[in-house]
Amino acid sequence: MRTMQRFDQQLQRLRTHRGLMQVQLAVKTGLVRVYAAKLEQGEHRPDAGDVGAMHLAASPASRHEGNVGQAPAEA
């Protein structure tokens, strides 16, 4: 359970550090807002896909463009 506490605490800390609301995090990750909130509250265990989506949402490209997992548009 210690790992879960660490994940939910880290998720909330990173989300608030980026100035995102839970709904914005959900949009960036492709997760349902209620599910993202339950991950943050430690009520659900994240699977590998959830962690991958969180990682993509935190990547530099998504922070600047708002597109998770999409290549930048070519000029």
Buried (B, 14 or more C-beta within 10 A) or exposed (E): EEEBEEBBEEBBEBBEEEEBEBEBBBBBBBBEBEBBBBBBEBEBEBEEEBEEBBEBBBEEBBEEEEEBEEEEEEE
